[in-house]
Amino acid sequence: MAYKRSALMEERLAGARERILQAARRLVAAGGYRNAPVTAVAAEAGVSTGLIYRHFPSKAELFVEVLTAAVTHEVGILEEIAARPLPAAERLKLAVASFVRRALAGPGLAYAFIAEPVDPEVDAERIRCRRLFGDVFRRIVAEGVASGELPPQDLDVAAACIVGAYTEALVGPTAPSREAIANDEMLIDSICAFCLRAVGAGTGKGRG
C-alpha cells in the first residue's frame, strides 16, 4: 500500500515551505541574493538545510519561486491600476509611480530582483517577469492609442522601453545616486515624466 500523508503532515509541510520562502525573501531584502545562502535561509526559517532541499532541489529554484511570488504581487497591483476608468496617461503615471515607490522602499530587494548577478535560472525568470510588467504597460498604451489620447506607435517597443527606463533609473549602472536626488518623490516624478513623454502623452499628436 502506498504511503499517504495525513492532513496534519501536509499542513506542516506547507507551513515549513512558506516559512522557507518568507525567510529567503527577508534575507534577500536585507542584503541581496548573496546574503541568502541555504544555511542562512535554514537558520532564519528555523528548519534544517535538508528540509529546504526537500522542497527546493536547488538554491536557484528557491529564489525563482521567491521572485515569482513577488512579481505576481506587483503585477496584480499594476493590473488593478491599468483597469481603472482613467485616461491612459494617468494610469501609466500611476502604474510607474507605484512600482518605483515600492522599489525605493526596498532597495535591496529591488536590486536583487532587477540587476544583481544571479544564477541563469533566476535570470531567465527575471526576464519573463519583466515581460509580464511590459504586458501591462503595453495594454495601457494600446488603449491610449485606440482612444486617440496617445499617438500611434510600436506598442511592443514602447512597453519594453518603459520597463527598461524605470529599472535602469532605479538600480542600473547609470542610475543616479540617492544622494544626487533631493528626495524620492523628485525621482519618481522624473521617471514618470520621462515615460509619459516617451509615449507622446500631452504632445497633442493623438487623433481628435
C-alpha positions in Angstrom: 0.0 0.0 0.0 1.4 3.4 -1.0 2.1 5.8 1.9 -0.4 8.6 2.2 0.5 11.7 4.2 -2.0 12.8 6.8 -3.7 16.1 6.5 -1.7 17.3 9.5 1.6 16.3 7.9 0.5 18.1 4.7 -0.3 21.2 6.7 3.1 21.1 8.5 5.0 20.7 5.2 3.1 23.6 3.6 3.8 25.7 6.7 7.5 24.9 6.5 7.6 25.7 2.9 6.1 29.1 3.4 8.5 29.9 6.2 11.4 29.0 4.0 10.1 31.3 1.2 9.5 34.2 3.7 12.9 33.7 5.3 14.6 33.8 1.9 12.7 37.0 0.9 13.8 38.7 4.2 17.4 37.8 3.7 17.4 38.9 0.1 15.7 42.2 1.1 18.4 42.8 3.7 21.5 42.0 1.6 20.7 40.6 -1.8 20.9 37.2 -3.3 24.5 36.6 -2.0 23.2 37.3 1.6 21.0 34.3 1.4 22.9 31.0 1.3 20.8 27.9 2.1 22.4 27.7 5.5 21.3 31.2 6.4 17.8 30.6 5.0 17.5 27.5 7.1 18.6 29.3 10.3 16.2 32.2 9.5 13.3 29.8 8.9 14.1 27.6 11.8 14.4 24.4 9.7 17.2 22.1 8.5 19.0 22.6 5.2 17.8 19.1 4.3 14.2 20.2 4.7 14.9 23.2 2.3 16.3 20.8 -0.3 13.2 18.6 0.2 11.1 21.4 -1.0 13.6 23.1 -3.4 16.2 21.0 -5.3 18.5 24.0 -5.6 19.0 27.5 -4.3 18.2 28.8 -7.7 14.8 27.1 -7.7 14.1 28.6 -4.3 14.8 32.1 -5.5 12.9 31.6 -8.7 9.8 31.0 -6.5 10.6 33.9 -4.3 10.9 36.1 -7.3 7.8 34.7 -9.0 5.7 35.4 -5.8 6.9 38.9 -5.5 6.4 39.7 -9.2 2.9 38.1 -9.2 2.0 40.5 -6.3 3.5 43.5 -8.2 1.7 42.6 -11.5 -1.6 42.3 -9.6 -1.1 45.9 -8.3 -0.3 47.2 -11.8 -3.2 45.4 -13.4 -5.6 47.0 -10.8 -4.3 50.4 -11.8 -4.5 49.6 -15.5 -8.1 48.7 -15.1 -9.2 51.9 -13.5 -11.6 54.2 -15.5 -9.0 56.9 -16.0 -7.2 58.4 -19.0 -4.3 56.2 -20.3 -1.6 58.8 -19.4 -2.9 59.0 -15.8 -3.0 55.2 -15.5 0.5 55.0 -16.9 1.8 57.5 -14.5 0.2 55.9 -11.5 1.5 52.4 -12.5 5.1 53.6 -13.0 5.0 55.6 -9.8 3.5 52.7 -7.8 6.3 50.4 -8.9 9.1 52.9 -8.4 7.9 53.9 -5.0 7.8 50.4 -3.7 11.2 49.6 -5.2 12.7 52.7 -3.5 11.2 51.5 -0.2 13.0 48.1 -0.6 16.2 48.9 -2.5 17.9 45.6 -1.5 15.0 43.5 -2.9 14.7 45.7 -6.0 18.4 45.3 -6.8 18.2 41.5 -6.3 15.1 41.3 -8.5 16.3 43.6 -11.2 20.1 43.7 -11.6 22.1 41.6 -9.1 24.2 38.9 -10.8 22.3 35.6 -10.3 22.2 32.0 -11.5 21.0 31.6 -15.1 17.7 30.1 -14.0 16.9 33.1 -11.8 17.9 35.5 -14.6 15.6 33.7 -17.1 12.8 34.2 -14.6 13.6 37.8 -14.2 13.3 38.3 -18.0 10.0 36.5 -18.0 8.8 38.8 -15.2 9.9 41.9 -17.0 7.7 40.8 -19.9 4.8 40.5 -17.5 5.3 44.1 -16.4 5.6 45.1 -20.1 2.3 43.4 -20.9 0.5 45.7 -18.5 2.2 48.9 -19.9 1.5 47.7 -23.5 -2.2 47.4 -22.7 -2.3 50.9 -21.2 -0.5 52.4 -24.2 -2.6 50.5 -26.7 -5.8 51.8 -25.1 -4.4 55.3 -25.2 -3.6 54.9 -28.9 -7.0 53.5 -29.6 -8.8 56.4 -27.9 -6.6 59.0 -29.6 -5.0 60.1 -26.4 -1.6 58.9 -27.5 0.0 58.9 -31.0 0.3 55.7 -33.0 3.5 53.8 -32.1 5.1 50.4 -31.8 3.4 49.0 -28.7 6.0 46.3 -28.0 8.8 48.8 -28.2 7.0 51.3 -26.1 6.3 48.7 -23.4 9.9 47.4 -23.4 11.3 51.0 -23.2 9.1 51.9 -20.2 10.2 48.9 -18.2 13.8 49.5 -19.2 13.6 53.2 -18.3 12.4 52.8 -14.8 14.5 49.7 -13.9 17.7 51.4 -15.2 16.9 54.6 -13.4 16.4 52.7 -10.2 19.2 50.2 -10.0 21.1 50.1 -13.3 24.8 51.1 -13.6 23.8 54.6 -14.8 21.1 55.2 -12.2 21.5 58.4 -10.2 22.8 58.0 -6.7 20.3 58.6 -3.9 22.4 61.5 -2.7 22.1 63.2 -6.1 18.3 63.4 -5.8 16.8 65.8 -3.3 14.1 63.2 -2.3 12.4 60.1 -3.6 9.4 61.9 -4.9 11.5 64.0 -7.2 13.0 60.8 -8.7 9.6 59.3 -9.0 8.2 62.4 -10.8 11.2 62.5 -13.1 10.9 58.8 -14.1 7.1 59.2 -14.7 7.6 62.4 -16.7 10.1 60.6 -18.9 7.9 57.6 -19.5 4.9 59.9 -20.4 7.0 61.9 -22.8 8.3 58.7 -24.4 4.8 57.5 -25.4 3.7 61.0 -26.5 1.4 61.9 -23.6 0.4 65.5 -23.7 2.0 66.2 -27.1 -1.3 66.8 -28.8 -0.4 64.3 -31.5 -3.2 61.8 -30.9 -6.3 61.6 -33.1 -9.1 64.0 -32.3 
